[in-house]
Amino acid sequence: MGWLAGIDFKLPIIVLVGMGLILTGISLPAAFLAVALLVTHSCLSFINEDWFRFAYVFRISDLFFLGAMFICFVTILTIKEEDKPKILKRYTIIMAIIVLATLLQIFITQMRFPETTLLSSLRMGRRYLYIMLFYPACIFLFKNKNMRVFVNIAAIFSTFVSIAFIIQFLSKGRIYLIPFSRSVFQNMLGISAYRIYISGTELINFTFFFIFFHYIFTLFNKQKAKILLILAMIFTALHPLLSLGRSRIIGFLLALFVTIFMARNKKIRLRIARYLLLSLGFFILVILLFGIISPGEKGLPGFIKDRTLSSFDEVLTNTGTFRFRLDDSYYRIQLIKDNPLLGIGFLHDESQELSYMRGFNGQFRTADSGLISLMIDFGLIGLIGFLVIFIFIFKDLLFLIRSMPKDTYEYAVIMSIFAVLLIYIVEFLTSGSFMSFGGFAVLGIFMGIVNNAIYRYQKSNVSSNQWHK
């Protein structure tokens, strides 16, 4: 109980804030879940969760996570039976396996490394438990009006962050709008490029694809709404392109082309082409603007071309950041050779037990590969398990995309989930992808939305006019 001495006045404040959040969440569950999701991503780098850390382990995101789970439990006990969605058996099994595997790995870590503390292992492993937001998503977002509240909050906030990102990028940090973003000047191909790193990029991607498909497949009567949606779509599309991250750009473009190909209707494809050209025109204007104020003879257009092509050149010549990541990953793979099936476990990067395990960059896990991080935590068994989970999710998504009417609000949400998960897969090899608190929260909520859509499809007996519009 010695950690209580370090809390001082924080504990009673946390209790009061927690009680207020619970009361608010019970009356506005969908809004509470949206805010909880934003908090797990540090509100896209607008807050610093370390301000709210207590017991040296738990953060404000944990408070929202526990609050969402508690509100979900209370709601299940109080709502009518007809308002409860059915949890599909396969998702129940998936949730049980992930939770049990996480708890078991914490126990195994304690057995293998008795010097490490339980709180340290819990600190590293608890992010996997955030996938349990699947249950609040199933309960809170079952009604279409609640789904709209959730999506609108996430989309509006993500759009404003995208605008702030673009302004900060074009001003090269002279106008610093995202307070806890990490920004650096990097020498890329002879150009001093200004890069901004923020949390929650998957929410911005989700917003783009949601607006994209909701606008493409749905006719709006109000011209002002069309203009605002097109602008929001352009701003959220510029974010991954101006991030200058190769895996992010490739994943975004791949998801865009795959989802467009899935729109088999010729008229719809023409509408897609028209609005893509509009977005491209706006992007060219931004490129020209940045090309004027950017150092380097080629400007941004030549830079983006060289930056993209350099990815293939680095792979062929075994140089650059590809070589660094390859060496880094090779070293970490050597660490798990003694226990490839279960991995190393939940050990913190700063723990003394890892002083003999750290690689040449001084860290144990790596933000440059979700694949390696997952194998360190759970080994080959964990990797295979998550691949199976993604196969189940994609199978359900493809079924819904083929079966749902294209002019529904829910179809746009499902297509957006499909696109974001495609980006996850691409980034999984070369970045942290979903291997974070926010990533697992997003994955759990997405699974809850898919579960509800499948249940509604089964309940409606394949009748299109019963889908929520």
C-alpha positions in Angstrom: 0.0 0.0 0.0 3.0 2.2 -0.1 1.9 3.7 -3.5 -1.0 5.3 -1.7 1.4 7.8 -0.2 2.3 9.1 -3.6 -1.3 9.7 -4.6 -1.9 12.6 -2.2 -5.0 14.5 -3.2 -5.5 12.6 -6.5 -7.5 9.7 -5.2 -10.5 11.6 -3.9 -10.5 13.8 -7.0 -10.4 10.7 -9.2 -13.3 9.1 -7.2 -15.4 12.2 -7.6 -14.6 12.6 -11.3 -15.3 8.9 -11.8 -18.7 9.1 -10.1 -19.6 12.1 -12.3 -18.5 10.2 -15.5 -20.5 7.2 -14.5 -23.7 9.2 -13.9 -23.1 11.0 -17.3 -22.4 7.8 -19.0 -25.6 6.1 -17.8 -27.7 8.9 -19.3 -25.5 9.3 -22.5 -23.9 5.9 -23.1 -23.0 6.4 -26.8 -21.4 9.8 -26.1 -19.5 8.4 -23.2 -18.1 5.6 -25.3 -17.1 8.1 -28.0 -15.2 10.2 -25.4 -13.7 7.1 -23.9 -12.4 6.1 -27.3 -10.9 9.6 -27.9 -9.3 9.5 -24.5 -7.5 6.2 -25.2 -5.9 8.1 -28.1 -5.0 11.0 -25.9 -7.7 12.9 -27.7 -5.5 12.7 -30.8 -2.6 14.3 -28.9 -4.7 17.1 -27.4 -4.2 15.9 -23.8 -1.3 14.4 -21.9 -2.4 11.3 -20.1 0.6 11.5 -17.8 -1.1 14.4 -16.0 -3.7 12.0 -14.8 -1.6 9.0 -14.0 -2.1 7.5 -10.6 -0.7 4.5 -8.6 2.2 4.9 -11.1 0.4 2.6 -13.4 -3.2 3.6 -14.3 -4.1 6.5 -16.5 -7.3 8.4 -17.3 -8.0 6.1 -20.2 -8.2 3.2 -17.7 -10.8 5.3 -15.7 -12.9 5.6 -18.9 -12.4 2.0 -19.8 -13.6 0.8 -16.4 -16.4 3.3 -16.4 -17.6 2.0 -19.8 -17.5 -1.6 -18.6 -19.4 -0.7 -15.4 -22.1 1.3 -17.3 -22.4 -1.6 -19.7 -23.0 -4.0 -16.8 -25.6 -1.7 -15.2 -27.3 -1.2 -18.6 -27.6 -5.0 -19.2 -29.4 -5.3 -15.9 -31.8 -2.5 -16.5 -32.8 -2.5 -20.2 -35.6 -4.4 -21.8 -34.9 -7.8 -23.3 -35.8 -6.7 -26.8 -33.2 -3.9 -26.6 -30.4 -6.3 -26.0 -28.4 -7.5 -29.0 -27.4 -11.1 -29.3 -23.7 -11.7 -28.8 -22.5 -14.1 -31.5 -20.9 -17.2 -30.3 -17.7 -16.7 -32.2 -17.2 -13.2 -30.7 -17.9 -14.5 -27.2 -15.2 -17.1 -27.7 -12.7 -14.5 -29.1 -13.2 -12.2 -26.1 -12.8 -15.1 -23.6 -9.6 -16.3 -25.3 -8.0 -12.8 -25.4 -8.8 -12.1 -21.7 -7.8 -15.5 -20.4 -4.6 -15.4 -22.5 -3.7 -12.0 -21.2 -4.2 -13.0 -17.6 -2.3 -16.2 -18.1 0.6 -14.4 -19.7 0.8 -12.0 -16.7 1.0 -15.1 -14.5 3.7 -16.7 -16.7 5.7 -13.5 -16.7 5.7 -13.5 -12.9 6.8 -17.1 -12.8 9.6 -16.6 -15.4 10.8 -13.2 -14.0 10.2 -13.2 -10.2 12.1 -9.9 -9.9 9.5 -8.0 -11.9 6.4 -6.7 -10.1 2.8 -7.6 -10.8 2.0 -3.9 -11.4 4.7 -3.7 -14.0 3.3 -6.7 -15.9 -0.2 -5.4 -15.6 1.0 -2.0 -16.9 2.4 -3.6 -20.1 -0.4 -6.2 -20.6 -3.6 -4.4 -19.8 -3.8 -2.8 -23.2 -5.0 -6.2 -24.6 -8.0 -6.0 -22.2 -9.2 -2.8 -24.0 -10.6 -5.1 -26.7 -13.4 -5.7 -24.1 -15.0 -2.4 -25.2 -16.6 -4.8 -27.6 -19.4 -5.3 -25.0 -20.2 -1.6 -24.4 -20.2 -1.2 -28.2 -22.7 -4.0 -28.5 -25.0 -2.6 -25.9 -24.6 1.2 -26.3 -24.6 1.3 -30.2 -27.3 -1.2 -30.8 -29.9 1.5 -31.6 -29.3 3.5 -34.8 -29.7 6.9 -33.0 -26.9 5.9 -30.6 -24.7 4.8 -33.4 -25.1 8.2 -35.1 -24.2 10.0 -31.8 -21.0 7.9 -31.5 -19.9 8.3 -35.1 -20.7 12.0 -35.2 -18.7 12.8 -32.1 -15.7 10.9 -33.3 -15.9 12.3 -36.9 -16.4 15.9 -35.9 -13.4 15.8 -33.5 -11.2 14.0 -36.0 -12.0 16.6 -38.7 -11.1 19.5 -36.5 -7.8 17.7 -35.6 -7.1 17.2 -39.3 -7.5 20.9 -39.9 -5.2 21.7 -37.0 -2.7 19.2 -38.4 -2.7 20.8 -41.9 -2.3 24.3 -40.5 0.6 23.1 -38.2 2.2 21.3 -41.1 2.0 24.2 -43.6 3.3 26.6 -41.0 6.1 24.1 -40.1 5.3 24.4 -36.4 5.2 28.2 -36.3 1.4 27.8 -35.6 1.5 24.9 -33.1 -2.2 23.8 -32.6 -1.9 20.2 -31.4 -0.2 20.7 -28.0 1.1 17.2 -27.4 2.0 16.2 -30.9 5.6 15.2 -31.6 7.1 17.2 -34.5 10.6 17.0 -35.9 12.5 18.1 -39.0 14.0 15.1 -40.8 16.4 15.0 -43.6 14.7 13.0 -46.3 16.3 12.7 -49.7 18.1 16.0 -49.3 15.0 17.9 -48.1 14.4 19.1 -44.6 10.9 17.7 -44.1 8.6 18.7 -41.2 6.9 15.6 -39.8 4.1 15.6 -37.2 3.3 12.5 -35.1 -0.1 12.3 -33.4 -2.2 9.6 -31.8 -5.4 8.2 -33.2 -4.7 8.3 -36.9 -7.1 5.4 -37.4 -10.0 7.6 -36.2 -9.1 10.2 -38.9 -9.0 7.4 -41.5 -12.4 6.1 -40.3 -13.8 9.6 -40.6 -12.6 10.0 -44.2 -14.0 6.7 -45.4 -17.3 7.2 -43.5 -17.9 10.6 -45.1 -16.7 9.2 -48.5 -19.1 6.3 -48.6 -22.0 8.0 -46.8 -21.8 10.8 -49.3 -21.2 8.6 -52.4 -24.1 6.3 -51.7 -26.5 8.7 -50.1 -28.2 11.7 -51.7 -28.3 14.9 -49.5 -30.9 17.5 -50.1 -29.1 20.4 -48.4 -26.4 21.9 -50.5 -24.6 23.3 -47.4 -24.3 19.8 -45.9 -22.7 18.6 -49.2 -20.1 21.4 -49.1 -19.2 20.8 -45.4 -19.0 17.0 -46.0 -16.7 17.4 -49.0 -14.4 19.8 -47.1 -14.3 17.4 -44.2 -13.5 14.6 -46.6 -10.7 16.5 -48.1 -9.2 17.6 -44.8 -9.2 14.0 -43.4 -7.7 12.7 -46.7 -4.8 15.2 -46.5 -3.8 14.0 -43.0 -2.3 10.5 -44.0 -0.8 12.0 -47.2 0.9 14.9 -45.3 2.1 12.6 -42.5 4.9 11.5 -44.9 4.8 8.0 -43.5 5.2 5.5 -46.3 3.3 2.6 -44.7 0.5 5.0 -43.8 0.2 6.5 -47.3 0.4 3.0 -49.0 -2.2 1.6 -46.6 -4.5 4.5 -47.1 -4.3 4.4 -50.9 -4.6 0.6 -50.9 -7.8 0.8 -48.8 -9.2 3.5 -51.0 -8.7 1.6 -54.3 -9.9 -1.7 -52.8 -13.1 -0.2 -51.5 -13.7 1.7 -54.7 -13.3 -1.6 -56.7 -15.9 -3.2 -54.4 -18.4 -0.6 -55.6 -19.5 -2.5 -58.7 -22.2 -0.1 -59.8 -20.9 1.9 -62.8 -22.9 5.1 -61.9 -21.4 4.9 -58.4 -17.9 4.6 -59.8 -18.5 7.7 -61.9 -19.6 9.6 -58.8 -16.5 8.4 -56.9 -14.3 9.5 -59.8 -15.8 12.9 -59.8 -15.3 13.6 -56.1 -11.8 12.1 -56.2 -10.9 14.5 -58.9 -12.2 17.3 -56.8 -10.2 16.2 -53.8 -7.1 15.7 -56.0 -7.5 19.3 -57.3 -7.5 20.6 -53.7 -4.5 18.5 -52.8 -2.6 19.8 -55.8 -3.2 23.3 -54.5 -1.8 22.3 -51.1 1.2 20.7 -52.8 1.9 23.9 -54.9 1.7 26.0 -51.7 4.0 23.8 -49.8 6.3 23.5 -52.9 6.8 27.3 -52.8 7.7 27.4 -49.1 9.6 24.1 -48.9 13.3 23.9 -49.2 14.7 21.8 -52.0 14.6 22.2 -55.8 11.9 19.6 -56.4 9.4 20.8 -53.8 6.8 18.5 -52.3 5.6 16.9 -55.6 9.1 15.5 -56.4 9.7 14.8 -52.8 6.6 12.6 -52.5 7.5 10.7 -55.6 11.1 10.1 -54.5 9.9 9.3 -50.9 7.5 6.6 -52.2 9.9 5.1 -54.7 12.7 5.1 -52.1 10.7 2.4 -50.2 11.3 -0.1 -53.0 14.9 1.0 -53.4 15.7 0.5 -49.7 14.2 -3.1 -49.9 16.2 -3.9 -53.0 19.5 -2.4 -51.8 19.0 -3.3 -48.1 19.7 0.2 -46.9 18.1 3.2 -45.1 15.4 2.8 -42.5 14.5 -0.6 -44.0 18.0 -1.9 -43.0 17.7 -0.4 -39.5 14.3 -2.0 -39.0 15.5 -5.3 -40.4 18.5 -5.4 -38.0 16.3 -4.2 -35.1 13.7 -6.9 -35.9 16.3 -9.6 -36.3 17.8 -8.8 -32.9 14.3 -9.0 -31.2 13.5 -12.3 -33.0 16.7 -13.7 -31.5 15.3 -12.8 -28.0 12.2 -15.0 -28.4 14.0 -18.0 -30.0 14.2 -19.7 -26.6 10.5 -19.5 -26.2 9.0 -18.9 -29.7 5.5 -20.3 -28.8 4.7 -18.0 -25.9 7.1 -15.2 -26.4 8.9 -13.3 -23.6 5.8 -11.9 -21.8 4.8 -8.5 -20.3 8.1 -6.9 -19.3 8.4 -3.2 -19.2 11.1 -1.5 -21.3 12.6 0.3 -18.2 12.7 -2.8 -15.9 16.1 -3.9 -14.7 15.4 -7.5 -15.9 15.6 -6.3 -19.4 19.0 -4.7 -19.2 20.5 -7.8 -20.8 17.8 -8.0 -23.5 17.7 -4.5 -24.9 18.7 -4.0 -28.6 21.0 -1.5 -30.1 18.4 1.2 -30.0 18.0 0.8 -26.2 14.4 -0.4 -26.3 12.8 -3.8 -25.8 9.7 -3.4 -27.9 9.6 -1.4 -31.1 7.1 1.0 -32.5 8.2 0.1 -36.0 6.6 -3.3 -36.0 3.4 -4.4 -34.4 4.2 -7.9 -35.6 7.4 -8.1 -33.6 5.8 -6.5 -30.5 3.0 -9.0 -30.6 5.4 -11.9 -30.9 7.4 -10.6 -28.0 4.2 -10.5 -25.8 2.5 -13.7 -27.0 4.9 -15.6 -29.3 3.8 -17.5 -32.4 0.6 -18.7 -30.7 -0.5 -15.1 -30.1 0.4 -14.1 -33.7 -1.6 -17.0 -35.2 -4.5 -16.2 -32.8 -4.8 -12.6 -33.9 -4.6 -13.6 -37.6 -7.5 -16.0 -37.0 -9.4 -13.1 -35.3 -8.9 -10.8 -38.3 -10.0 -13.6 -40.7 -13.3 -13.9 -38.8 -13.8 -10.1 -38.8 -13.1 -9.8 -42.5 -15.3 -12.7 -43.3 -18.2 -11.0 -41.5 -17.4 -7.6 -43.1 -17.4 -9.0 -46.6 -20.7 -10.8 -45.9 -22.3 -7.5 -44.7 -20.9 -5.5 -47.6 -22.4 -8.0 -50.1 -25.7 -8.2 -48.3 -26.5 -4.7 -47.0 -28.3 -2.1 -49.1 -25.8 0.5 -50.3 -27.9 3.6 -49.3 -27.9 3.1 -45.6 -26.0 4.9 -42.8 -24.8 1.5 -41.4 -23.3 0.5 -44.8 -21.0 3.5 -44.7 -19.9 2.5 -41.2 -19.2 -1.1 -42.2 -17.3 0.0 -45.3 -15.2 2.4 -43.1 -14.4 -0.3 -40.7 -13.3 -2.6 -43.6 -11.0 0.2 -44.9 -9.4 1.0 -41.5 -8.7 -2.7 -40.9 -7.0 -3.0 -44.3 -4.8 -0.1 -43.2 -4.1 -1.9 -39.9 -2.9 -4.9 -41.8 -0.5 -2.9 -44.0 0.9 -0.9 -41.1 1.2 -4.0 -38.9 4.5 -4.9 -40.4 6.3 -1.6 -40.2 4.5 0.3 -37.4 2.7 -0.2 -34.1 -0.6 -0.4 -36.0 -3.3 -1.5 -33.5 -0.7 -2.5 -30.8 -1.7 0.3 -28.4 -4.5 1.1 -25.9 -6.4 3.0 -28.5 -5.8 0.4 -31.2 -7.3 -2.4 -29.1 -10.2 -0.1 -28.1 -10.9 0.6 -31.8 -10.7 -3.1 -32.6 -13.1 -4.0 -29.8 -15.6 -1.3 -30.7 -15.4 -2.3 -34.4 -16.1 -5.9 -33.5 -19.1 -4.8 -31.5 -20.6 -2.8 -34.4 -20.0 -5.8 -36.8 -21.7 -8.1 -34.2 -24.8 -5.9 -34.1 -25.0 -5.6 -37.9 -24.8 -9.4 -38.3 -27.5 -9.8 -35.6 -29.8 -7.3 -37.3 -29.3 -9.0 -40.6 -30.3 -12.4 -39.1 -33.2 -10.8 -37.3 -34.5 -9.0 -40.4 -34.6 -12.3 -42.4 -32.7 -10.6 -45.3 -35.3 -7.9 -45.8 -33.6 -4.7 -47.0 -36.4 -2.4 -45.9 -35.7 -3.4 -42.3 -32.2 -2.1 -42.3 -31.6 1.1 -40.3 -31.3 4.1 -42.7 
